[in-house]
Every structure is written in C-alpha cells, then in structure tokens.
C-alpha cells in the first residue's frame, strides 16, 4: 500500500493492540464486575477488554450479593463468552 508521506499511519486492529472481547449473559439478569470494575448489567455484548486472565463477578440485583465468581481467559482478537443460567 502506498500512502502519501503526510498521511497518518493506519490504526492497529484489536489483535495487534492485545485486546479481545467479552460477552456475558445471565438469566435472570445480574450486575457485572470485572477485575473490581463495575460494568453495568447483563447482557454485556462483545465488550473490548485487554487480553489475559480476568476475574468476573456477577451480583444479584436485589441484594448485591455475589452470585457467580469466575476467572475467564480473554484471547487476543477473540470473543470469550460466559453464560450463567
């Protein structure tokens, strides 16, 4: 590809940046905390997240108590899915 000298360099894609995506569903819905950060309620669909190991905690919406605690592995350029019945 030939670019003019003053053209900006192309942005790296998700794989080059070391990120993947995370999808979390739960029935009934739950509040999501990943690595201690609140991410709202399920469903969480293809959220961009750094590749690597992450602690996912789902909380009961009425009490805020822990419903599920899991460690998930997010791979570069891929989507990791966690479905909780």
N, CA, C and O atoms as a GROMACS GRO file, in nm:
protein
  340
    1UNK      N    1   0.085  -0.117   0.000
    1UNK     CA    2   0.000   0.000   0.000
    1UNK      C    3   0.089   0.123   0.000
    1UNK      O    4   0.182   0.135   0.080
    2UNK      N    5   0.060   0.214  -0.090
    2UNK     CA    6   0.137   0.338  -0.098
    2UNK      C    7   0.054   0.449  -0.036
    2UNK      O    8  -0.061   0.471  -0.073
    3UNK      N    9   0.116   0.520   0.062
    3UNK     CA   10   0.048   0.631   0.128
    3UNK      C   11   0.130   0.757   0.107
    3UNK      O   12   0.253   0.750   0.101
    4UNK      N   13   0.064   0.870   0.097
    4UNK     CA   14   0.141   0.995   0.095
    4UNK      C   15   0.220   1.009   0.224
    4UNK      O   16   0.180   0.956   0.328
    5UNK      N   17   0.330   1.075   0.219
    5UNK     CA   18   0.419   1.090   0.333
    5UNK      C   19   0.347   1.152   0.453
    5UNK      O   20   0.374   1.114   0.566
    6UNK      N   21   0.257   1.246   0.431
    6UNK     CA   22   0.190   1.313   0.542
    6UNK      C   23   0.064   1.242   0.590
    6UNK      O   24  -0.004   1.292   0.680
    7UNK      N   25   0.029   1.126   0.531
    7UNK     CA   26  -0.091   1.052   0.572
    7UNK      C   27  -0.065   0.985   0.706
    7UNK      O   28   0.046   0.938   0.731
    8UNK      N   29  -0.167   0.981   0.794
    8UNK     CA   30  -0.147   0.915   0.924
    8UNK      C   31  -0.128   0.764   0.905
    8UNK      O   32  -0.183   0.704   0.813
    9UNK      N   33  -0.051   0.707   0.993
    9UNK     CA   34  -0.031   0.561   0.988
    9UNK      C   35  -0.162   0.493   1.023
    9UNK      O   36  -0.241   0.546   1.102
   10UNK      N   37  -0.188   0.377   0.966
   10UNK     CA   38  -0.313   0.307   0.998
   10UNK      C   39  -0.317   0.268   1.145
   10UNK      O   40  -0.214   0.236   1.205
   11UNK      N   41  -0.438   0.271   1.202
   11UNK     CA   42  -0.455   0.230   1.342
   11UNK      C   43  -0.438   0.080   1.352
   11UNK      O   44  -0.483   0.006   1.264
   12UNK      N   45  -0.373   0.034   1.457
   12UNK     CA   46  -0.362  -0.112   1.474
   12UNK      C   47  -0.499  -0.172   1.503
   12UNK      O   48  -0.582  -0.109   1.568
   13UNK      N   49  -0.522  -0.293   1.455
   13UNK     CA   50  -0.650  -0.357   1.484
   13UNK      C   51  -0.647  -0.415   1.625
   13UNK      O   52  -0.545  -0.406   1.694
   14UNK      N   53  -0.759  -0.473   1.668
   14UNK     CA   54  -0.771  -0.525   1.805
   14UNK      C   55  -0.664  -0.629   1.834
   14UNK      O   56  -0.608  -0.631   1.944
   15UNK      N   57  -0.636  -0.716   1.738
   15UNK     CA   58  -0.538  -0.822   1.762
   15UNK      C   59  -0.400  -0.763   1.788
   15UNK      O   60  -0.329  -0.808   1.878
   16UNK      N   61  -0.363  -0.662   1.711
   16UNK     CA   62  -0.232  -0.601   1.727
   16UNK      C   63  -0.222  -0.525   1.859
   16UNK      O   64  -0.114  -0.511   1.915
   17UNK      N   65  -0.335  -0.476   1.909
   17UNK     CA   66  -0.335  -0.397   2.033
   17UNK      C   67  -0.342  -0.485   2.158
   17UNK      O   68  -0.336  -0.432   2.269
   18UNK      N   69  -0.353  -0.617   2.143
   18UNK     CA   70  -0.357  -0.706   2.259
   18UNK      C   71  -0.489  -0.707   2.331
   18UNK      O   72  -0.493  -0.720   2.454
   19UNK      N   73  -0.599  -0.694   2.256
   19UNK     CA   74  -0.730  -0.696   2.317
   19UNK      C   75  -0.818  -0.804   2.255
   19UNK      O   76  -0.793  -0.851   2.144
   20UNK      N   77  -0.921  -0.841   2.331
   20UNK     CA   78  -1.022  -0.934   2.283
   20UNK      C   79  -1.157  -0.876   2.321
   20UNK      O   80  -1.168  -0.757   2.352
   21UNK      N   81  -1.259  -0.960   2.319
   21UNK     CA   82  -1.393  -0.914   2.353
   21UNK      C   83  -1.454  -1.011   2.454
   21UNK      O   84  -1.418  -1.129   2.459
   22UNK      N   85  -1.546  -0.958   2.535
   22UNK     CA   86  -1.609  -1.037   2.640
   22UNK      C   87  -1.760  -1.021   2.630
   22UNK      O   88  -1.812  -0.909   2.628
   23UNK      N   89  -1.830  -1.135   2.625
   23UNK     CA   90  -1.976  -1.137   2.625
   23UNK      C   91  -2.021  -1.213   2.749
   23UNK      O   92  -1.974  -1.324   2.774
   24UNK      N   93  -2.113  -1.154   2.827
   24UNK     CA   94  -2.165  -1.218   2.948
   24UNK      C   95  -2.317  -1.209   2.945
   24UNK      O   96  -2.373  -1.101   2.927
   25UNK      N   97  -2.383  -1.324   2.964
   25UNK     CA   98  -2.529  -1.327   2.975
   25UNK      C   99  -2.566  -1.400   3.104
   25UNK      O  100  -2.491  -1.486   3.151
   26UNK      N  101  -2.681  -1.365   3.160
   26UNK     CA  102  -2.729  -1.431   3.281
   26UNK      C  103  -2.881  -1.425   3.281
   26UNK      O  104  -2.941  -1.328   3.236
   27UNK      N  105  -2.942  -1.531   3.333
   27UNK     CA  106  -3.088  -1.536   3.345
   27UNK      C  107  -3.123  -1.587   3.484
   27UNK      O  108  -3.099  -1.704   3.512
   28UNK      N  109  -3.179  -1.505   3.571
   28UNK     CA  110  -3.216  -1.365   3.550
   28UNK      C  111  -3.092  -1.277   3.542
   28UNK      O  112  -2.980  -1.321   3.569
   29UNK      N  113  -3.113  -1.151   3.503
   29UNK     CA  114  -3.001  -1.060   3.483
   29UNK      C  115  -2.922  -1.042   3.611
   29UNK      O  116  -2.970  -1.070   3.721
   30UNK      N  117  -2.800  -0.994   3.594
   30UNK     CA  118  -2.712  -0.970   3.709
   30UNK      C  119  -2.627  -0.847   3.682
   30UNK      O  120  -2.611  -0.806   3.567
   31UNK      N  121  -2.572  -0.790   3.787
   31UNK     CA  122  -2.476  -0.681   3.772
   31UNK      C  123  -2.338  -0.742   3.755
   31UNK      O  124  -2.307  -0.845   3.815
   32UNK      N  125  -2.255  -0.678   3.673
   32UNK     CA  126  -2.125  -0.733   3.635
   32UNK      C  127  -2.012  -0.650   3.695
   32UNK      O  128  -2.015  -0.527   3.693
   33UNK      N  129  -1.914  -0.720   3.749
   33UNK     CA  130  -1.790  -0.657   3.796
   33UNK      C  131  -1.674  -0.738   3.736
   33UNK      O  132  -1.666  -0.859   3.757
   34UNK      N  133  -1.586  -0.671   3.664
   34UNK     CA  134  -1.470  -0.738   3.606
   34UNK      C  135  -1.345  -0.673   3.665
   34UNK      O  136  -1.324  -0.552   3.652
   35UNK      N  137  -1.263  -0.754   3.728
   35UNK     CA  138  -1.141  -0.706   3.793
   35UNK      C  139  -1.170  -0.588   3.887
   35UNK      O  140  -1.092  -0.494   3.897
   36UNK      N  141  -1.285  -0.597   3.957
   36UNK     CA  142  -1.321  -0.495   4.054
   36UNK      C  143  -1.390  -0.372   3.996
   36UNK      O  144  -1.427  -0.281   4.071
   37UNK      N  145  -1.407  -0.367   3.864
   37UNK     CA  146  -1.470  -0.252   3.799
   37UNK      C  147  -1.613  -0.286   3.760
   37UNK      O  148  -1.637  -0.386   3.694
   38UNK      N  149  -1.709  -0.202   3.802
   38UNK     CA  150  -1.849  -0.224   3.767
   38UNK      C  151  -1.871  -0.194   3.619
   38UNK      O  152  -1.831  -0.089   3.569
   39UNK      N  153  -1.937  -0.289   3.549
   39UNK     CA  154  -1.963  -0.273   3.407
   39UNK      C  155  -2.111  -0.268   3.373
   39UNK      O  156  -2.147  -0.276   3.256
   40UNK      N  157  -2.198  -0.254   3.473
   40UNK     CA  158  -2.341  -0.247   3.446
   40UNK      C  159  -2.405  -0.383   3.458
   40UNK      O  160  -2.356  -0.471   3.528
   41UNK      N  161  -2.518  -0.399   3.387
   41UNK     CA  162  -2.596  -0.522   3.398
   41UNK      C  163  -2.582  -0.608   3.273
   41UNK      O  164  -2.545  -0.560   3.166
   42UNK      N  165  -2.613  -0.736   3.290
   42UNK     CA  166  -2.614  -0.826   3.175
   42UNK      C  167  -2.736  -0.791   3.090
   42UNK      O  168  -2.836  -0.742   3.142
   43UNK      N  169  -2.730  -0.815   2.961
   43UNK     CA  170  -2.618  -0.876   2.889
   43UNK      C  171  -2.508  -0.774   2.857
   43UNK      O  172  -2.534  -0.656   2.834
   44UNK      N  173  -2.387  -0.823   2.857
   44UNK     CA  174  -2.270  -0.748   2.811
   44UNK      C  175  -2.230  -0.814   2.680
   44UNK      O  176  -2.196  -0.932   2.679
   45UNK      N  177  -2.232  -0.740   2.573
   45UNK     CA  178  -2.210  -0.799   2.441
   45UNK      C  179  -2.082  -0.745   2.378
   45UNK      O  180  -2.071  -0.626   2.348
   46UNK      N  181  -1.987  -0.834   2.358
   46UNK     CA  182  -1.862  -0.805   2.287
   46UNK      C  183  -1.793  -0.678   2.336
   46UNK      O  184  -1.752  -0.594   2.256
   47UNK      N  185  -1.781  -0.666   2.467
   47UNK     CA  186  -1.710  -0.552   2.525
   47UNK      C  187  -1.560  -0.571   2.503
   47UNK      O  188  -1.506  -0.678   2.528
   48UNK      N  189  -1.493  -0.467   2.457
   48UNK     CA  190  -1.350  -0.474   2.433
   48UNK      C  191  -1.278  -0.476   2.568
   48UNK      O  192  -1.307  -0.395   2.656
   49UNK      N  193  -1.184  -0.569   2.582
   49UNK     CA  194  -1.112  -0.586   2.708
   49UNK      C  195  -0.971  -0.635   2.678
   49UNK      O  196  -0.949  -0.704   2.578
   50UNK      N  197  -0.878  -0.600   2.762
   50UNK     CA  198  -0.740  -0.643   2.743
   50UNK      C  199  -0.732  -0.795   2.745
   50UNK      O  200  -0.801  -0.861   2.823
   51UNK      N  201  -0.650  -0.850   2.659
   51UNK     CA  202  -0.630  -0.995   2.659
   51UNK      C  203  -0.566  -1.036   2.791
   51UNK      O  204  -0.489  -0.960   2.851
   52UNK      N  205  -0.598  -1.157   2.835
   52UNK     CA  206  -0.542  -1.208   2.958
   52UNK      C  207  -0.648  -1.266   3.048
   52UNK      O  208  -0.762  -1.286   3.008
   53UNK      N  209  -0.609  -1.293   3.171
   53UNK     CA  210  -0.698  -1.353   3.270
   53UNK      C  211  -0.771  -1.243   3.348
   53UNK      O  212  -0.710  -1.145   3.391
   54UNK      N  213  -0.903  -1.261   3.366
   54UNK     CA  214  -0.984  -1.160   3.435
   54UNK      C  215  -1.079  -1.228   3.534
   54UNK      O  216  -1.132  -1.335   3.506
   55UNK      N  217  -1.098  -1.164   3.650
   55UNK     CA  218  -1.196  -1.211   3.746
   55UNK      C  219  -1.331  -1.147   3.715
   55UNK      O  220  -1.344  -1.024   3.714
   56UNK      N  221  -1.432  -1.231   3.689
   56UNK     CA  222  -1.567  -1.185   3.661
   56UNK      C  223  -1.654  -1.221   3.780
   56UNK      O  224  -1.658  -1.336   3.823
   57UNK      N  225  -1.725  -1.122   3.834
   57UNK     CA  226  -1.818  -1.143   3.944
   57UNK      C  227  -1.955  -1.095   3.899
   57UNK      O  228  -1.970  -0.982   3.852
   58UNK      N  229  -2.056  -1.181   3.914
   58UNK     CA  230  -2.193  -1.143   3.887
   58UNK      C  231  -2.264  -1.129   4.021
   58UNK      O  232  -2.254  -1.215   4.108
   59UNK      N  233  -2.337  -1.019   4.036
   59UNK     CA  234  -2.404  -0.988   4.162
   59UNK      C  235  -2.556  -0.994   4.144
   59UNK      O  236  -2.609  -0.954   4.041
   60UNK      N  237  -2.624  -1.046   4.247
   60UNK     CA  238  -2.770  -1.046   4.246
   60UNK      C  239  -2.817  -0.901   4.247
   60UNK      O  240  -2.767  -0.822   4.327
   61UNK      N  241  -2.913  -0.863   4.160
   61UNK     CA  242  -2.956  -0.724   4.152
   61UNK      C  243  -3.030  -0.675   4.277
   61UNK      O  244  -3.021  -0.557   4.311
   62UNK      N  245  -3.101  -0.762   4.345
   62UNK     CA  246  -3.179  -0.717   4.461
   62UNK      C  247  -3.096  -0.702   4.588
   62UNK      O  248  -3.123  -0.614   4.669
   63UNK      N  249  -2.996  -0.788   4.606
   63UNK     CA  250  -2.919  -0.785   4.730
   63UNK      C  251  -2.774  -0.738   4.713
   63UNK      O  252  -2.711  -0.694   4.808
   64UNK      N  253  -2.723  -0.747   4.590
   64UNK     CA  254  -2.583  -0.711   4.567
   64UNK      C  255  -2.485  -0.819   4.610
   64UNK      O  256  -2.364  -0.800   4.603
   65UNK      N  257  -2.538  -0.934   4.654
   65UNK     CA  258  -2.452  -1.045   4.694
   65UNK      C  259  -2.395  -1.116   4.572
   65UNK      O  260  -2.453  -1.112   4.464
   66UNK      N  261  -2.279  -1.179   4.593
   66UNK     CA  262  -2.213  -1.250   4.483
   66UNK      C  263  -2.297  -1.369   4.440
   66UNK      O  264  -2.334  -1.454   4.522
   67UNK      N  265  -2.325  -1.376   4.313
   67UNK     CA  266  -2.398  -1.488   4.254
   67UNK      C  267  -2.301  -1.587   4.191
   67UNK      O  268  -2.313  -1.708   4.209
   68UNK      N  269  -2.204  -1.534   4.116
   68UNK     CA  270  -2.104  -1.618   4.048
   68UNK      C  271  -1.972  -1.544   4.051
   68UNK      O  272  -1.966  -1.422   4.034
   69UNK      N  273  -1.865  -1.619   4.073
   69UNK     CA  274  -1.729  -1.564   4.064
   69UNK      C  275  -1.649  -1.661   3.978
   69UNK      O  276  -1.634  -1.778   4.012
   70UNK      N  277  -1.599  -1.611   3.866
   70UNK     CA  278  -1.524  -1.696   3.772
   70UNK      C  279  -1.402  -1.621   3.721
   70UNK      O  280  -1.400  -1.498   3.716
   71UNK      N  281  -1.302  -1.697   3.684
   71UNK     CA  282  -1.187  -1.642   3.614
   71UNK      C  283  -1.202  -1.682   3.468
   71UNK      O  284  -1.220  -1.800   3.437
   72UNK      N  285  -1.195  -1.584   3.378
   72UNK     CA  286  -1.206  -1.611   3.236
   72UNK      C  287  -1.078  -1.569   3.167
   72UNK      O  288  -1.010  -1.476   3.211
   73UNK      N  289  -1.046  -1.637   3.059
   73UNK     CA  290  -0.928  -1.605   2.978
   73UNK      C  291  -0.975  -1.542   2.849
   73UNK      O  292  -1.050  -1.603   2.772
   74UNK      N  293  -0.932  -1.419   2.824
   74UNK     CA  294  -0.966  -1.349   2.701
   74UNK      C  295  -0.843  -1.355   2.610
   74UNK      O  296  -0.733  -1.315   2.649
   75UNK      N  297  -0.865  -1.406   2.490
   75UNK     CA  298  -0.755  -1.420   2.395
   75UNK      C  299  -0.757  -1.306   2.294
   75UNK      O  300  -0.862  -1.254   2.258
   76UNK      N  301  -0.638  -1.270   2.249
   76UNK     CA  302  -0.622  -1.160   2.154
   76UNK      C  303  -0.707  -1.185   2.030
   76UNK      O  304  -0.699  -1.292   1.968
   77UNK      N  305  -0.790  -1.086   1.993
   77UNK     CA  306  -0.869  -1.092   1.872
   77UNK      C  307  -0.988  -1.186   1.875
   77UNK      O  308  -1.054  -1.206   1.773
   78UNK      N  309  -1.018  -1.246   1.991
   78UNK     CA  310  -1.128  -1.341   2.002
   78UNK      C  311  -1.232  -1.292   2.103
   78UNK      O  312  -1.205  -1.204   2.184
   79UNK      N  313  -1.352  -1.353   2.096
   79UNK     CA  314  -1.458  -1.323   2.191
   79UNK      C  315  -1.472  -1.439   2.290
   79UNK      O  316  -1.488  -1.554   2.249
   80UNK      N  317  -1.465  -1.408   2.417
   80UNK     CA  318  -1.489  -1.506   2.524
   80UNK      C  319  -1.632  -1.486   2.573
   80UNK      O  320  -1.674  -1.373   2.598
   81UNK      N  321  -1.707  -1.596   2.586
   81UNK     CA  322  -1.846  -1.587   2.627
   81UNK      C  323  -1.868  -1.661   2.758
   81UNK      O  324  -1.824  -1.775   2.774
   82UNK      N  325  -1.938  -1.597   2.851
   82UNK     CA  326  -1.976  -1.657   2.977
   82UNK      C  327  -2.128  -1.651   2.987
   82UNK      O  328  -2.186  -1.542   2.993
   83UNK      N  329  -2.193  -1.768   2.988
   83UNK     CA  330  -2.338  -1.777   3.002
   83UNK      C  331  -2.369  -1.836   3.139
   83UNK      O  332  -2.324  -1.945   3.172
   84UNK      N  333  -2.447  -1.764   3.218
   84UNK     CA  334  -2.483  -1.810   3.352
   84UNK      C  335  -2.633  -1.831   3.358
   84UNK      O  336  -2.711  -1.738   3.337
   85UNK      N  337  -2.675  -1.956   3.386
   85UNK     CA  338  -2.820  -1.983   3.392
   85UNK      C  339  -2.883  -1.924   3.517
   85UNK      O  340  -3.004  -1.937   3.538
   0.00000   0.00000   0.00000
